[in-house]
Amino acid sequence: MEDRHVLVIDPKRPADRVRTFSDLRGCREEGSLIIAPHPYFPRSHSLQGLLDRHIDLFHAIEYSHFYNRKIDFNPRAVERARQSNLPLVGTSDTHLLWQLGTTYSLVQAEMNADSVVAAIKAGRVSVVTRPLRSWESLWVYLRLWWGRERGDEQ
């Protein structure tokens, strides 16, 4: 959306009809769950200041799996969530199997989509996380560098 990543869960309209923040407002009004993924990660697809400008559109902010003991872009997201009274959701943003399980959410809800969405909106969610190990971070950094050199954003 506007060349930025936004996560919309249970959209009531096709993804190709959500191109602007105005369109996103319509999704929020229709009951979708809207999450700001890796908002302060230093890549062009991250929301950065657009999160602050459009904070009222989001139900939650992601606690990204992509951090280690020395490099971590999550503290700014944690602070923004606290200031805005929004829950944090942990995700692995898994592209490869070994990334699964490094960061995830525990949601206090019944096992159905409507209950999970309602619980996250109500803040009944907690983050479980561990920093990436050195080799994991290096592998991801190299992948990002390789993608940037080739012109990929993913």
Secondary structure, DSSP 4 states (H G I P E B T S, - for coil): -TTS--EEES-SS-GGG--SHHHHHHHHHTT-EEEE-STTSSSTTS-THHHHHTGGG-SEEEEES---SS---HHHHHHHHHHHT--EEEE---SSGGGTTSEEEEE-S-SSHHHHHHHHHTT-EEEEE-PPPHHHHHHHHHHHHHHHHHT---
